[in-house]
Amino acid sequence: MTVAPKSLKRNKQRKLIIEGVIILAIALFLALVMPAILPEFRLKLLGRFLALSIVALGIDLIWGYTGLLSLGHGIFFALGGYGLAMHLKLQLPPGEIPDFFSLYGVSELPWFWKPFYSFPFTLIAIILIPSIVAGLLGYLVFRNRIKGVYFSILTQAALLVFFNFFNGQQKLINGTNGLKTSTETFLGMLAGSDEAQLVFYEFTVLFLVVAYLLCRWLTSGRFGRLLIAIRDDENRVRFSGYNPTGFKVLVFAVSGGIAGVAGALYTVQTGIITPSFMDVAFSIEMVIWVAVGGRATLVGAIIGTLLVRFGRTFLSEQFPGVWLFFQGALFLIVVTALPKGIVGWMGEWGIDKFPSLLGLRKRVITYQSLEEDPEVQKEQEEIG
Amino acid sequence: MTNKKILEIENLTVNFDGFKALNQLNFTMDAGELRVIIGPNGAGKTTFLDVITGKTQPTEGRVLFEGRNLQRMAEYKIARLGISRKFQTPRVYLNLTVRENLDLACNRNKNVFSTLLSRSSSLERRNVVSMLETIGLEAKANLQSALLSHGEKQRLEIGMLVAQSPDLLLVDEPVAGLTDEETENVGALLLALAESHSIIVIEHDMEFVRQIARQVTVLHQGSVLCEGTMEQVQNDPRVIEVYLGEKPSITSHQ
């Protein structure tokens, strides 16, 4: 037996090239064609949903691959959003501070606002602050071998802590009113204007591609297989000489960073960030997107988000008031009928059965026990 | 084979809230030895492995592996020192292929970043291939391991242990639930591995013990009852009593 069969390798390469071409085509379609054919309102919706699908990618990484169900991604999402919103709020003539401070009798800018004058710092902070918070939280939790339901509860508790803190701090970040970004100027444009929104949209597409490639890289190869191994049998991993804590902290931090970027992009396209971004229901909804699309399939996270969100828009336009029932029903259907989500189901059932539904059959198996037996196949290959 | 001691265990006691799973246990083993540990249910066999691998901390006593004290060491560090363990039920990564399972085990550098950044070296890939041959799963190398039979999973897990290139293999009931033929296969595999590794096997199946055993240790109520060849152990009246309960009278040591 050769070390790595050449045909296998070539096959892999070809698959990678095809995947790359598809990604490029979709990205170009989103970036160039969509703005031309969609009305501004729809484009804005698409941009926001694409931003949300970035956070879904992060959740897929930590939940789908590593098996840790985080119900607290709203924290990282909102931290990224607040970072960019603070920078926008500081686009003022020197000496002035954002107007909401005067409502609460604050005359000096709180210290932690000051670094956000700098645009490069803001960009780094949008990724790094959520990552660090996630990494710290993850380290404390994973070091003590907390997992499963307890991990989920802890992340939700952390979410509530952040939610209440941000809600109560009028003097620091305008509390429950949040920070409005649409009326600020950004790179010489009004952030709420159509040109600026188009820029934000294009950046969303770009970051979606970057986030996808990052997740794709992390989940392929040995590292990705180890994540799956941790998900399936953490003790076995430990007795094989790996320390799962480090791997889980890294993945959680990356996932948090991705959520931060998503939050920043979502904020500027929504025009405001409030502590409601850290609403418990919203973080749970993020998990639903991934479940609907299919866990451990990165494409599924994106498709799930777009589907649920556009479904919501469509249904709430047609049947206002009952959307929440549909959302609940959707989750129930997915959990009971499609436990692997839409993409998982396609991979398992659809791809194989669709051709035969259309009357096309790829190959008749006469003796399944023989033709699908790898030992027999190998012998066949060797004989010629 | 040298007569260096690979494992020395002194006065080991594990106390679970008053229940002594292990009680003043003393045990030594030479490098290169294949040792079978038997004992009735609840004798403390699995706890014994738990202590060696760091899963359970002893209440008293110590474990020396190649002269190093394993106390308070994390499981993964003990594994990196060269002790690998097979669990009772086969525990392989069901969603990965056979080859990927072995590849994860034989990774030389198991830090987070080297796992992320480095690719498997040609040496590691050769190890994987030769391990596939040893465990007889070459044809199924690219098959998801969930699709393997129970016996194949057992062999794969043993292969994963060996791929870590350990000095000491701990094998917990490798033939539980296997057919006779598969039992023979696993036995032959263990005997082949014993050429170059020290192995401790825990087993219930007496047929199988007879097939592979050279030295047998009998555990009973958390201590070593007796040690010797299969022949000696089988004829030891204390062992017969423990297993068959010939003298059900209550004696002073109970």
Contacts between the chains, C-beta under 8 A, distances in Angstrom:
chain1	res1	chain2	res2	distance
A	1	B	129	6.2
A	1	B	132	7.5
A	1	B	133	7.6
A	1	B	138	5.4
A	3	B	122	7.1
A	3	B	125	5.2
A	3	B	126	6.5
A	3	B	129	5.9
A	4	B	125	6.8
A	8	B	142	7.8
A	218	B	116	7.5
A	221	B	119	7.4
A	222	B	103	6.7
A	222	B	104	6.8
A	222	B	107	6.6
A	222	B	115	5.6
A	222	B	116	7.9
A	222	B	119	7.8
A	222	B	120	6.7
A	223	B	115	5.3
A	223	B	116	4.4
A	225	B	93	7.7
A	225	B	96	5.6
A	225	B	100	5.1
A	225	B	103	7.4
A	225	B	104	6.0
A	226	B	104	6.0
A	226	B	115	6.0
A	228	B	93	6.6
A	228	B	95	5.4
A	228	B	96	6.2
A	229	B	93	4.6
A	229	B	96	6.8
A	229	B	104	5.9
A	232	B	93	5.2
A	232	B	94	6.0
A	232	B	95	5.9
A	233	B	91	5.4
A	233	B	92	8.0
A	233	B	93	6.2
A	235	B	75	8.0
A	235	B	87	8.0
A	235	B	91	7.4
A	236	B	87	7.5
A	236	B	91	4.6
A	236	B	92	7.5
A	236	B	93	7.1
A	238	B	74	8.0
A	238	B	75	4.6
A	238	B	76	5.2
A	238	B	79	7.3
A	239	B	53	6.3
A	239	B	75	5.8
A	239	B	76	7.7
A	239	B	79	5.4
A	239	B	84	6.9
A	239	B	85	5.1
A	240	B	76	8.0
A	240	B	79	6.2
A	240	B	84	7.4
A	240	B	104	6.7
A	240	B	105	5.3
A	240	B	110	7.8
A	240	B	160	6.9
A	240	B	164	6.3
A	241	B	76	5.4
A	241	B	79	3.8
A	241	B	80	4.5
A	241	B	84	7.9
A	241	B	110	5.1
A	241	B	164	6.1
A	242	B	76	5.9
A	242	B	110	4.8
A	242	B	115	7.6
A	243	B	74	7.0
A	243	B	76	4.5
A	243	B	110	7.7
A	246	B	111	7.4
A	246	B	112	4.2
A	247	B	112	5.5
A	247	B	115	7.6
A	250	B	112	5.6
A	250	B	116	7.9
A	374	B	139	4.7
A	374	B	140	5.1
A	374	B	142	7.8
A	374	B	143	5.7
A	375	B	139	4.3
A	375	B	140	7.5
A	377	B	139	7.6
A	378	B	138	7.3
A	378	B	139	4.2
